[in-house]
Amino acid sequence: VLSLCCEACKKVIFHVPSELEADTLVGRVDLKECLQSAELISSSDKNFKVLEDGSVYTTSALSLSAEKKTFTILLNDIQEQVQKKIHVSLMEEEKKTPKGRHARDTVLKRTKRRWGPIPSVMIENSLGPFPLQIQQVQSDTAQNYTIYYSATGPGIDQDPKGLFYIERETGNIFATRAVDREQYPSFQIICFATTPDGYSPEVPLVHTIRIEDDNDNPPYFTQDLFEFCVPENSRPGVVVGKVIAEDRDEPYTLHTTLKYRIVSQTPPITPAFSLHGDTGVISVLLPQLDRELVPSYTLLVEVRDMAGQPFGLCTTGTVVIKIEDTNDNAPSFKQLQYETRVEENRVSVEILRVSVVDLDEPGSPGSGAVYEIIRGNDDQAFEITTDKNTNEGILCVVKGLDYETAKQRILVIGVNNEAPYLLAPHSQQLSQSTCSVTVHVLDVDEGPVFKPCLLRLDVKECEDVGTAIGRYVAEDPETGNSEGIRYRIPPGQCNWINIDDRSGEVRTVRVLDRDIGEMRRGQCNITVLAIDRNGKTGTGTIQVCIVPGNKNFPRITQTDYIMCRDRKPICLTAQDGDEAPYSAPFVYRITDRNLASMWKLTPHDDNSWYLSPKGDIPYGIYEIPVSVIDNGGKIGENTVRVNLCDCVTPTECDGRARQLSGGNVTLGLWAILAMILGSLLLLLILITICGCCGTGVMHRQVTDDCANHNLIISNTEAPGEEVMDHNIIPLQNTCDQGGYGVKTGEQQTFEMVKGRGHTLESVKGGGHQTLGSVKEGGGQPMMDTCRYSYSEWHNFTHPRLGEKVHLCRQDEEQKHSEDYLLSYNYEGKGSLAGSVGCCSDQHEEEALDFLDQLEPKFRTLAETCIKR
């Protein structure tokens, strides 16, 4: 039963004449807008037909009795079971009469052009009779001309040639034989209409001949045999696989609408699978698929076209479904109790094989047995493994059994599968299958047994030869004592120890040192034999381990250092050839009391300490005895040589030191340089004083200005203010005589080098005095041009210059300064005018004549400097 879902898609209105002839094109409808894959296209009115491209033609002549006529176009998709409707309405065209027609105008009548017929259709595999007329083309110009028709294209003069032809006079198109649609689904030919003289009153016509499909191809499966697998006990609805069939007929038609079904099942029991009729998907139907009952199924399936209708063509195929094994059967022992025997002290020997029954597929993880010892193997003396070939459990002894300790052992063994157990539907959980094994231990005559079988003896490094380090004895298992047992060490082993043959006492035969040859490994295993009265032997092993000792003295790796004026601490690092706990951490001590008062040691880490001076000690070379004590108490004596040098970097010291009183101290390079520069500065000042005071009175006049002024620096263009500053050297001018450095008040001084408030005025006492006050007393200003003699200047400058030089080497904290000598950058070439100081005046007495010939611009500057 085919049930379609019908739905109105849209409405279409065509305006047509009231009279319609047969095969008249009414209009065109967009079918794909409603349904993309329309397999069946039909009309509810037999007077109209609809083509695949949506063209609507009349099948017979008709007239619109009413103003409106309606019908419906039906679109069907059989595979998707969908139906769409398009409502079509035909409206009569309105007749419009033009206003004011001329008498000569004729009434135009719409007529059908027969030169453009609808596409032709030919049934596939048509039975004839042939030639079979399929269409006629005619030109309207045949009423006025003699028209001949011709055609060209596939099926006429192209492959397949001779399939169609057209009558020259009538335009009838005939087919000469049947056509296979799967080979040629359609033909497009070109038709021509010409007059006898070759004139073509019509354009060439492209005419389509469509081959309508016939259900002549049965469907077929893509594979000869389909094989699928599904786990046993799968639930209903689980997809097993999918069969696929194809059909060569026209797609999206009933000819290619396929249906699947299962014809038969082998074995013929309750159906275990279902097959979807449209998709070909095979699913589980039976709730219990048991591989142990039916390992595989064979299905005979059928596919039929025409949507499975009885008259459709069909084909059959084969599907084989294998049932995959799951671990739904637990293994079980064939026997519940086993007994076996083994001699004492036997190892790596098989004593029993156990077997199980498992219904799962042999060789699969669901049947592979895994055995385990559940109880009775606390000392791990037994081991059970699986023989992969037979699936049996192999019980072995891996540690020797002692008859005197236990005469029999009872083991409980369990079994599982490699794969986890899966509980089958409608079944109960099973417990693990177990069995018991009784192992009887057989008594045998045994040799002596060392207890323990491996004895570890620790020996301190460098112990004396013959030192007793332990005792190693064996017992007779039968008597439980050591009487009558002899001991010896077989040859060919490391010759470190020997053993007393009666008492078993172990002593060293060499001095054991970890730094020598084979002893670098620190241990050696030595096999010892014990022999009883019956000649039975037993073996044991002594493991001799050399324990590191405190045999090396700690020593400082580097002992020569240079310390500059920054007095950065020196890091002393020691090494010890011993291992822990006889090496680090180290403790450092200065053993000389005098040097310990000058130097100190502070910890840095386990291996290193810092050495630094305690105060401002003199420069020189110090040899400091330092003792280093390791963690074991061993003391290493070291001497550290420190060259305390007056330098900035260690490379400035070449190993020589300056000598100071009371120690090996020498003057540094910078100190010597400071002394030389101080002497040069003193000499320069003395020469300057002598030159200024030895030339007598000099007369200098400046035009238009006899006032007393100080030249000051000002950032404004107005006259500057009078500034009284010790840093300004006053220039005193008079109108009748030109003295230099003449005092104009008690506060005018010469400020020289940077010192501690000392000026040239403070020659005597604590009062604020100038050099003039020394000579005249009372501090009254005088105009003497040569006021000071050389001895007065010398007495004033020499002691204070020496003090200044001494103070330049110290900062505020009475420490030696590092930057008291300053270098200045080169400021360029000097001016051609020379210096304006007193020295230049002495050498160039007439060099100031230019002041009398200054231009008016200088007067402006002079007026600016005049005190108003």
C-alpha positions in Angstrom: 0.0 0.0 0.0 1.5 3.3 -1.1 0.5 6.2 1.2 1.5 9.7 -0.1 1.5 13.0 1.8 -0.4 15.4 -0.4 0.2 19.1 0.0 -0.7 22.2 -2.1 2.4 23.9 -3.2 1.3 27.1 -5.1 -1.2 28.6 -7.5 -0.5 29.6 -11.1 -2.7 31.9 -13.4 -2.3 31.9 -17.2 -4.1 34.5 -19.4 -5.0 32.7 -22.7 -7.4 33.3 -25.6 -10.9 32.0 -25.3 -10.3 29.5 -28.1 -7.3 27.1 -27.8 -6.2 24.6 -30.5 -4.6 21.2 -29.8 -1.0 21.1 -28.8 -1.0 24.8 -27.9 1.5 25.9 -25.3 -0.5 27.4 -22.4 2.5 28.3 -20.2 5.4 27.0 -18.1 5.4 26.0 -14.4 8.5 25.7 -12.2 8.1 22.2 -10.9 11.4 22.0 -9.0 10.3 24.8 -6.8 7.7 22.5 -5.3 9.4 19.1 -5.6 13.0 18.5 -6.6 12.6 14.8 -7.6 9.2 14.3 -9.1 9.0 10.8 -10.5 5.4 11.0 -11.8 3.9 14.2 -13.3 0.2 14.2 -14.2 -2.8 16.5 -14.7 -6.2 16.3 -13.2 -7.7 17.4 -16.5 -7.2 15.1 -19.5 -7.4 18.2 -21.9 -3.9 19.2 -20.6 -0.6 17.5 -20.4 2.5 18.5 -18.5 6.1 17.8 -19.6 9.1 17.3 -17.4 10.3 20.9 -17.9 7.0 22.2 -16.6 5.5 23.1 -20.1 1.7 22.9 -20.2 0.1 22.0 -23.5 -3.4 21.3 -24.6 -4.2 17.8 -25.9 -7.2 18.8 -27.9 -8.9 22.0 -29.1 -11.1 23.6 -26.5 -12.9 26.9 -25.7 -13.3 28.6 -22.4 -17.1 28.4 -21.8 -16.7 30.5 -18.7 -14.2 33.2 -18.0 -12.1 30.9 -15.8 -11.1 27.3 -16.0 -9.0 25.4 -13.3 -7.1 22.1 -13.1 -4.4 20.6 -10.9 -0.9 19.4 -11.6 0.1 16.4 -9.4 3.8 15.7 -8.5 4.7 12.4 -6.9 7.9 11.2 -5.3 7.3 7.5 -4.8 10.5 6.7 -2.9 10.0 9.5 -0.4 6.2 9.0 -0.5 5.5 12.7 -1.0 2.9 14.3 -3.3 2.6 18.0 -4.2 -0.2 19.9 -6.0 0.0 23.0 -8.2 -3.4 24.7 -8.9 -3.5 26.2 -12.4 -6.2 28.8 -13.4 -6.8 29.9 -17.1 -8.2 33.4 -17.5 -9.6 34.8 -20.8 -7.6 37.6 -22.2 -9.3 41.0 -22.2 -10.0 42.3 -25.7 -8.8 45.9 -26.0 -10.0 48.1 -28.9 -7.7 50.9 -29.6 -9.1 54.4 -29.7 -9.4 56.0 -33.2 -8.3 53.1 -35.4 -7.6 54.0 -39.0 -9.7 52.4 -41.6 -6.7 50.8 -43.3 -5.7 49.0 -40.1 -6.4 45.3 -40.3 -7.4 43.2 -37.4 -4.5 41.0 -36.3 -5.4 37.3 -35.5 -3.2 35.2 -33.2 -2.4 31.8 -34.9 -0.3 28.9 -33.7 3.1 28.4 -35.1 3.6 24.8 -36.1 7.4 25.1 -36.5 8.0 24.6 -32.8 6.3 21.4 -31.7 6.6 19.9 -28.2 9.4 17.4 -27.6 8.8 13.9 -29.0 8.7 10.8 -26.9 9.6 7.3 -28.1 9.1 4.2 -26.0 12.2 2.2 -25.1 12.3 -1.2 -26.8 9.2 -0.4 -28.9 7.9 -3.3 -31.0 6.9 -1.1 -34.0 5.7 -1.5 -36.6 8.7 0.2 -38.2 9.2 2.8 -39.6 7.3 4.3 -36.7 6.1 7.9 -36.9 7.0 9.9 -33.8 6.4 13.5 -34.7 5.8 16.0 -37.5 7.3 19.5 -38.0 5.7 22.0 -40.3 6.4 25.6 -41.2 3.6 28.2 -41.5 5.4 29.6 -44.6 4.3 26.4 -46.5 1.1 28.4 -47.3 3.1 30.8 -49.5 6.1 28.7 -50.5 7.1 25.2 -51.5 8.9 23.9 -48.4 11.3 21.0 -48.2 12.2 19.6 -44.8 15.5 18.1 -43.7 17.3 17.2 -40.4 20.7 16.4 -39.0 22.2 15.2 -35.7 22.6 12.0 -33.6 20.4 9.2 -34.9 20.2 10.6 -38.4 23.6 11.3 -39.9 25.6 10.7 -36.6 25.9 7.6 -34.5 23.7 5.7 -34.2 23.1 6.5 -37.9 19.9 5.7 -39.6 17.8 5.5 -36.4 15.5 8.4 -37.5 14.7 10.2 -40.8 12.3 13.0 -41.9 10.1 13.1 -45.0 11.1 15.9 -47.3 7.6 17.1 -48.3 5.6 16.4 -45.1 8.1 16.9 -42.3 7.1 13.6 -40.6 9.8 12.1 -38.4 10.1 8.3 -38.3 12.0 5.8 -36.2 13.5 2.8 -38.1 14.2 0.5 -35.1 13.9 0.1 -31.3 16.2 2.1 -29.0 17.8 1.1 -25.6 17.3 4.0 -23.1 20.3 3.0 -21.0 22.5 3.5 -24.0 20.8 6.6 -25.6 18.5 8.4 -23.1 17.6 11.2 -25.6 18.4 12.7 -29.0 18.6 16.3 -30.1 18.2 16.8 -33.9 18.2 20.0 -35.9 15.4 20.5 -38.5 15.5 22.8 -41.5 12.7 24.3 -43.7 13.9 25.6 -47.1 12.5 26.5 -50.5 13.5 24.8 -53.7 15.9 27.6 -54.4 17.6 27.2 -51.0 15.9 30.1 -49.2 15.3 29.4 -45.5 12.2 31.3 -44.3 12.5 29.6 -40.8 15.4 29.5 -38.4 16.8 26.0 -37.7 14.7 24.1 -35.2 16.3 22.1 -32.3 14.0 19.2 -31.7 14.4 16.8 -28.7 13.4 13.1 -29.0 13.3 11.6 -25.4 13.4 7.8 -25.0 10.8 6.8 -22.4 12.2 4.2 -20.0 10.9 0.6 -20.0 11.5 -1.7 -17.0 13.8 -3.9 -18.9 16.7 -4.2 -16.3 16.3 -6.2 -13.2 18.1 -5.0 -10.0 21.3 -6.6 -9.0 23.4 -6.9 -5.8 26.8 -5.2 -5.7 28.4 -8.3 -4.2 28.0 -12.0 -4.9 28.3 -12.8 -1.2 27.8 -10.5 1.8 29.7 -11.6 5.0 29.0 -10.0 8.4 29.9 -10.7 12.1 27.9 -10.0 15.3 28.8 -10.9 18.9 26.7 -13.5 20.6 24.0 -12.4 23.0 23.6 -9.2 21.2 20.4 -7.3 21.9 17.6 -7.0 19.4 18.0 -4.1 17.1 21.8 -4.2 16.9 22.8 -3.5 13.3 24.7 -6.4 11.7 25.3 -5.0 8.2 23.7 -3.6 5.0 23.1 -5.2 1.6 23.2 -2.9 -1.5 21.5 -3.4 -4.9 21.4 -1.2 -8.0 19.2 -0.9 -11.1 20.2 0.5 -14.5 16.8 1.8 -15.4 15.8 5.5 -15.1 16.5 6.9 -11.6 13.7 8.2 -9.4 11.0 6.1 -11.1 9.2 3.0 -10.1 11.5 1.1 -12.3 14.4 1.8 -9.8 12.4 1.8 -6.6 13.7 -1.3 -4.8 12.4 -3.4 -2.0 14.4 -6.0 0.0 13.3 -9.1 1.9 14.6 -12.3 3.5 13.6 -15.4 1.5 15.1 -18.1 3.8 17.4 -18.7 6.7 19.8 -21.6 7.4 19.5 -23.3 9.8 15.7 -23.1 9.5 14.9 -22.3 13.1 13.4 -19.2 14.7 14.2 -16.2 12.5 17.3 -14.5 14.1 17.5 -11.4 11.8 15.4 -8.8 10.1 16.0 -6.9 6.9 14.7 -3.4 6.3 12.8 -3.3 3.0 13.9 0.1 1.8 17.5 0.5 3.1 18.7 -3.1 3.1 20.0 -2.9 6.7 20.1 -6.3 8.6 19.5 -6.2 12.4 19.4 -8.7 15.2 15.9 -10.0 15.8 16.4 -13.0 18.2 17.2 -11.9 21.8 19.6 -14.9 22.3 22.3 -15.6 19.8 24.3 -18.5 21.2 27.5 -19.3 19.4 27.8 -22.6 21.2 24.4 -23.6 19.6 24.6 -22.0 16.1 28.0 -20.6 15.1 26.8 -19.0 11.8 23.6 -18.2 9.8 23.1 -18.1 6.0 20.4 -15.8 4.6 18.9 -15.8 1.1 17.7 -12.3 0.4 15.7 -10.8 -2.6 15.6 -7.4 -4.1 12.7 -6.4 -6.4 12.0 -3.2 -8.4 8.6 -1.5 -9.0 8.5 -0.9 -5.2 8.3 -4.6 -4.6 5.1 -5.2 -6.6 4.7 -8.8 -7.9 5.2 -7.8 -11.5 8.5 -6.1 -10.7 11.9 -7.7 -11.7 13.9 -9.3 -8.9 17.3 -10.8 -8.0 18.4 -12.9 -5.0 21.7 -12.8 -3.1 23.4 -14.6 -0.2 24.4 -13.3 3.2 26.5 -15.2 5.7 26.5 -13.9 9.4 29.1 -15.4 11.8 28.4 -15.3 15.5 31.5 -14.0 17.4 32.4 -15.7 20.7 32.1 -13.9 24.0 33.3 -15.2 27.3 29.8 -16.3 28.5 31.1 -19.7 29.7 33.3 -19.9 32.8 36.1 -22.5 32.9 35.8 -25.4 35.5 38.3 -28.0 36.7 37.9 -31.6 35.6 38.9 -32.7 39.1 38.4 -31.0 42.4 41.3 -32.7 44.3 44.9 -33.6 43.3 47.8 -35.2 45.1 51.5 -35.1 44.2 55.0 -35.7 45.7 58.4 -33.8 45.6 61.7 -34.3 47.2 62.9 -31.6 49.6 65.3 -29.0 48.3 64.3 -29.6 44.7 63.8 -26.4 42.7 62.5 -25.5 39.2 60.8 -28.9 38.9 57.3 -29.6 37.5 55.2 -31.6 40.0 51.6 -31.5 38.6 49.4 -30.6 35.6 45.7 -29.6 36.1 43.1 -29.2 33.3 39.8 -27.3 32.8 36.7 -27.5 30.6 35.5 -24.3 28.7 32.7 -24.2 26.2 33.9 -21.0 24.6 35.7 -21.0 21.2 39.1 -22.7 21.6 42.1 -20.5 21.2 40.1 -17.3 21.9 40.6 -15.1 25.0 37.3 -16.4 26.2 38.6 -19.9 26.6 42.3 -19.2 27.5 42.8 -20.3 31.2 44.6 -18.2 33.7 45.6 -20.1 36.9 46.4 -18.7 40.3 47.3 -20.1 43.7 44.7 -18.7 46.1 46.0 -20.3 49.4 48.9 -22.2 50.8 51.7 -20.4 49.1 52.7 -17.7 51.6 56.4 -18.3 51.1 56.1 -18.2 47.3 57.6 -21.7 47.0 55.2 -22.7 44.2 54.3 -21.3 40.9 51.7 -22.2 38.3 51.7 -21.3 34.6 49.5 -22.1 31.6 50.5 -24.3 28.7 49.2 -22.4 25.7 49.0 -25.5 23.6 46.9 -27.7 25.9 45.4 -24.9 28.2 46.6 -26.9 31.2 48.0 -25.5 34.4 51.7 -26.5 35.2 52.5 -26.5 39.0 56.2 -26.1 39.8 58.4 -25.7 42.8 60.6 -22.6 42.7 62.0 -22.7 46.2 63.4 -25.8 47.9 61.0 -27.4 50.5 62.2 -28.5 53.9 61.0 -31.9 55.1 62.0 -31.0 58.7 59.8 -27.9 58.5 56.7 -29.2 56.8 56.0 -32.8 55.6 53.2 -31.8 53.3 51.7 -28.6 51.8 48.0 -28.0 50.8 47.4 -25.6 47.9 44.1 -24.1 46.6 44.2 -23.2 42.9 41.6 -21.1 41.1 41.1 -20.5 37.3 39.8 -17.6 35.2 39.8 -16.6 31.5 42.0 -14.1 29.8 38.9 -12.1 28.8 36.5 -10.8 31.4 33.4 -12.9 32.0 30.2 -11.6 30.4 27.0 -12.8 31.9 24.6 -14.1 29.3 21.0 -12.9 29.3 18.6 -14.8 31.6 21.5 -16.6 33.3 22.9 -16.5 36.9 26.4 -15.4 38.0 28.8 -18.3 38.6 31.4 -18.5 41.3 35.1 -19.1 40.5 36.0 -22.8 40.0 38.7 -24.0 42.4 40.6 -27.3 43.2 42.9 -28.4 46.1 46.3 -29.9 45.6 48.1 -31.9 48.4 51.9 -31.9 48.0 53.9 -34.5 50.0 57.5 -33.6 50.8 60.0 -36.5 50.7 62.9 -36.6 53.1 66.5 -36.8 51.7 69.9 -36.7 53.3 71.0 -33.0 53.1 74.2 -31.2 53.3 75.0 -28.4 55.7 72.9 -25.2 55.4 74.2 -21.7 56.0 71.9 -19.4 57.8 71.6 -16.9 56.3 72.5 -18.0 52.9 73.9 -14.5 52.1 75.9 -12.8 54.9 76.8 -9.1 54.5 80.0 -8.0 56.4 81.0 -4.3 56.5 84.7 -3.5 56.8 86.0 -0.1 57.5 88.5 1.2 55.0 92.2 0.7 55.7 91.7 -1.7 58.6 94.7 -3.7 59.7 95.4 -7.1 58.2 94.0 -10.0 60.3 91.1 -7.9 61.7 88.1 -10.2 62.7 85.1 -8.9 60.9 82.5 -11.7 61.6 81.6 -15.3 61.8 79.8 -17.5 59.3 78.7 -21.0 60.2 76.4 -23.7 58.8 74.1 -26.3 60.4 73.3 -29.9 59.7 69.5 -30.0 59.0 69.3 -33.5 60.4 70.9 -32.7 63.8 70.4 -28.9 64.0 74.0 -28.1 65.1 77.4 -27.3 63.5 79.5 -30.1 65.0 81.9 -31.8 62.6 81.4 -29.2 59.8 84.5 -27.8 58.0 84.7 -24.5 56.1 86.8 -23.3 53.2 86.8 -20.7 50.5 87.2 -22.1 46.9 90.0 -20.5 44.9 89.5 -18.1 42.1 87.7 -15.4 44.1 88.8 -12.0 45.4 91.5 -12.5 48.0 90.1 -10.2 50.7 89.3 -12.5 53.5 89.8 -16.0 54.9 87.6 -18.2 57.1 88.7 -20.5 60.0 88.0 -24.1 58.9 86.5 -25.1 62.3 85.0 -22.0 63.9 83.9 -20.1 60.7 85.5 -16.8 61.9 86.2 -14.4 59.1 89.3 -12.2 59.0 90.9 -9.8 56.5 94.0 -10.8 54.6 94.7 -7.5 53.0 94.4 -3.8 53.7 91.1 -2.8 52.0 91.3 0.5 50.3 88.6 1.7 47.9 91.2 3.6 45.9 93.1 0.5 44.8 92.4 -1.7 41.8 89.6 -4.1 42.2 88.5 -2.6 45.5 87.2 0.5 43.7 83.8 -1.3 43.4 83.6 -1.3 47.2 82.2 -4.8 47.6 82.9 -8.5 46.6 80.8 -11.7 46.9 82.7 -14.7 48.2 81.4 -18.2 48.1 82.0 -20.4 51.2 81.7 -24.2 51.3 80.6 -26.2 54.4 81.4 -29.9 54.4 79.9 -32.4 57.0 81.3 -35.8 58.1 79.5 -37.6 55.3 81.1 -35.4 52.6 77.8 -33.5 51.9 78.4 -29.9 51.1 76.5 -26.7 51.4 77.3 -23.3 50.0 76.8 -19.8 51.3 77.8 -16.3 50.2 79.7 -13.6 52.1 79.3 -10.1 50.8 82.2 -8.0 51.9 81.4 -4.3 51.7 84.2 -1.7 52.2 82.8 1.1 54.3 84.5 4.5 53.5 86.8 5.7 56.3 88.3 9.1 57.2 91.8 8.7 55.7 92.2 12.0 53.8 92.9 15.4 55.2 90.8 18.3 54.0 92.8 20.9 52.0 92.1 24.3 50.6 92.2 24.2 46.8 93.6 27.8 46.3 95.8 29.5 48.8 97.1 32.7 47.0 94.9 35.7 46.7 95.1 39.5 46.0 92.7 41.8 47.9 92.3 45.3 46.7 91.2 48.4 48.5 87.5 47.4 48.3 88.4 44.6 50.7 86.0 42.2 49.1 85.9 38.9 51.1 87.8 35.9 49.7 86.0 32.6 49.3 88.1 29.7 50.6 87.0 26.3 49.3 88.2 22.9 50.7 88.2 19.4 49.3 88.4 16.0 50.9 89.0 12.8 49.1 86.8 10.9 51.6 83.1 10.2 51.2 80.2 11.1 53.5 80.1 11.2 56.5 83.9 11.9 56.6 84.0 14.9 54.3 81.7 18.1 54.2 80.6 20.1 56.1 84.0 21.7 56.9 84.9 24.0 59.8 87.6 26.7 59.3 89.8 28.2 62.0 92.7 30.7 62.1 95.3 29.2 64.4 97.5 32.3 64.8 96.1 34.6 67.5 97.6 37.8 66.2 96.3 37.3 62.7 92.9 36.1 64.1 92.5 39.6 65.6 93.0 41.1 62.2 91.1 38.6 60.0 87.8 36.8 60.4 86.2 33.7 58.8 82.4 33.4 58.1 80.5 30.4 56.7 79.3 30.3 53.2 78.2 26.7 52.5 79.3 23.2 53.5 82.6 23.5 51.5 83.4 27.2 51.5 84.0 30.0 54.1 84.7 33.7 53.5 87.9 35.3 54.7 87.9 39.1 55.3 89.8 41.7 57.4 88.2 42.8 60.6 89.1 46.5 60.3 91.3 49.0 58.5 94.5 46.9 58.6 97.6 48.0 56.8 98.4 47.0 53.2 100.8 44.2 52.8 101.3 40.5 52.4 99.8 38.3 55.0 100.4 34.5 55.4 97.4 33.2 57.4 97.5 29.7 58.9 94.0 28.2 58.5 93.0 24.7 59.8 90.1 22.9 58.1 88.2 20.2 60.1 86.1 17.7 58.2 82.9 16.0 59.5 84.9 13.1 60.9 87.1 15.4 63.0 90.2 15.1 60.8 92.2 18.4 60.7 94.0 19.7 57.7 96.5 22.6 58.1 96.7 25.1 55.3 98.4 28.5 54.8 96.6 31.2 52.9 98.7 34.0 51.4 96.8 37.3 51.0 98.4 40.3 49.3 96.4 43.3 50.7 97.1 45.8 47.9 96.2 49.4 47.4 94.6 48.8 44.0 91.3 48.9 42.1 91.7 45.6 40.3 94.0 42.7 41.1 95.9 43.1 37.8 97.4 46.4 39.1 99.4 44.5 41.7 102.5 42.9 40.3 103.4 41.1 43.5 105.3 44.0 45.1 103.9 45.8 48.2 104.7 49.1 49.8 106.2 49.2 53.3 104.5 50.9 56.2 105.8 51.2 59.7 105.0 48.3 61.8 104.4 45.9 59.0 105.1 44.9 55.4 103.2 48.0 53.9 104.2 50.1 50.9 102.9 53.3 49.3 100.5 52.8 46.4 100.8 54.3 42.9 97.9 56.8 43.6 99.5 58.0 46.8 102.8 58.8 45.0 100.9 60.5 42.2 99.0 62.7 44.7 102.2 63.8 46.4 103.8 64.8 43.0 100.7 66.8 42.0 100.6 68.5 45.3 104.2 69.7 45.0 103.6 71.0 41.5 100.5 72.9 42.6 102.5 74.5 45.5 105.3 75.5 43.1 102.8 77.1 40.7 101.1 79.1 43.4 104.5 80.5 44.7 105.5 81.5 41.1 102.2 83.3 40.7 102.6 85.2 43.9 106.1 86.3 43.1 105.1 87.5 39.7 102.1 89.5 41.0 104.1 91.3 43.7 107.4 92.2 41.9 106.5 94.7 39.2 105.6 97.7 41.3 102.6 100.0 40.7 100.7 99.7 37.4 98.4 102.4 36.3 95.3 101.2 34.4 92.4 103.5 33.5 89.0 102.7 32.1 87.3 105.5 30.3 84.2 107.0 31.8 84.1 104.5 34.7 85.9 104.9 38.0 83.4 103.2 40.2 84.2 100.0 42.2 82.4 97.0 40.8 82.3 93.2 40.8 81.7 91.5 37.5 78.9 89.0 38.2 77.0 86.5 36.1 73.3 87.3 35.6 70.6 85.7 33.5 68.8 89.0 33.0 69.6 92.0 30.8 69.0 94.5 33.6 71.9 95.6 35.8 73.0 92.8 38.0 72.8 92.8 41.8 76.0 93.0 43.9 76.8 89.5 45.1 79.0 88.9 48.0 80.3 85.3 47.5 83.6 83.7 48.6 83.6 81.9 45.3 83.9 85.1 43.3 87.3 86.6 42.8 86.8 90.4 43.1 88.3 92.7 40.5 89.1 96.1 42.1 89.6 99.1 39.8 90.8 102.6 40.8 91.1 105.8 38.8 94.7 106.6 39.8 96.3 103.3 40.4 95.6 99.7 39.5 96.2 97.3 42.4 95.2 93.7 42.3 93.5 91.8 45.1 92.9 95.0 47.1 90.4 94.5 49.9 87.2 96.6 49.6 85.6 95.2 52.8 86.1 92.7 55.4 84.1 90.0 53.6 86.1 90.0 50.3 88.4 87.0 50.3 90.3 84.7 48.0 88.6 81.2 48.1 91.1 78.6 46.9 90.8 74.8 47.0 88.0 73.0 48.6 88.8 72.6 52.3 87.3 72.8 55.7 86.4 76.5 55.8 90.0 77.8 55.6 90.7 81.0 53.6 93.7 83.2 53.1 92.3 85.6 55.6 92.6 83.2 58.5 96.4 83.5 58.9 96.4 84.2 62.6 94.1 83.5 65.4 90.4 82.6 65.1 89.1 85.8 63.8 88.1 86.5 60.2 91.3 88.1 59.0 92.8 88.7 55.6 96.3 88.7 54.4 96.2 92.5 54.8 95.3 92.2 58.4 98.3 90.2 59.0 100.5 92.9 57.7 98.8 96.1 58.9 96.5 94.7 61.7 93.0 95.7 62.3 91.7 94.7 58.9 91.6 98.3 57.4 91.6 98.5 53.7 94.9 99.8 52.1 95.9 100.8 48.6 99.4 99.6 48.6 100.2 98.0 45.2 102.8 95.7 46.7 101.4 94.9 50.0 102.7 91.4 50.5 106.2 90.1 50.5 107.3 86.7 49.3 107.9 85.5 52.9 104.4 86.5 53.9 102.8 84.6 51.1 105.0 81.6 51.7 104.2 81.5 55.4 100.5 81.7 54.6 100.3 79.1 51.7 102.8 76.4 52.6 101.2 74.9 55.8 97.7 75.2 54.5 98.5 73.7 51.1 100.1 70.7 52.8 96.9 70.3 54.9 94.7 70.5 51.8 96.7 67.9 50.0 96.5 65.6 53.1 92.8 66.1 53.5 92.2 65.5 49.8 93.0 61.9 50.4 90.2 61.4 53.0 86.4 61.7 53.0 84.1 62.9 55.8 84.5 59.6 57.6 88.3 59.9 57.6 88.6 57.1 55.0 90.9 57.3 52.0 89.0 58.8 49.1 89.2 57.2 45.6 88.3 60.3 43.5 90.3 63.2 45.1 92.1 63.5 41.8 89.7 64.6 39.1 90.4 64.8 35.4 88.7 67.3 33.1 87.9 67.1 29.5 89.7 69.2 26.9 87.7 72.4 26.3 89.2 73.4 23.0 91.8 75.9 21.8 92.3 79.0 23.8 91.3 82.5 22.8 93.7 84.8 20.9 93.0 87.6 23.6 94.8 85.6 26.2 94.1 85.5 29.9 92.7 88.4 32.0 94.4 87.3 35.2 97.1 89.0 37.1 99.8 86.8 35.6 99.0 87.9 32.0 99.1 91.5 33.2 102.6 91.0 34.6 104.0 89.6 31.3 102.1 91.9 29.0 102.2 95.3 30.7 100.9 97.2 27.7 98.3 94.7 26.6 95.4 96.7 28.1 95.7 99.7 25.8 92.8 98.3 23.8 90.5 99.4 26.6 91.0 103.1 25.6 89.7 102.4 22.1 86.6 100.3 22.7 83.6 100.9 20.5 80.3 102.3 21.7 78.9 98.8 22.1 81.2 98.2 25.0 79.8 101.4 26.7 76.4 99.8 26.7 77.9 96.8 28.5 79.8 99.1 30.9 76.6 101.1 31.7 74.8 97.9 32.4 77.5 96.9 34.9 77.6 100.3 36.7 76.0 100.3 40.1 73.0 102.6 40.0 
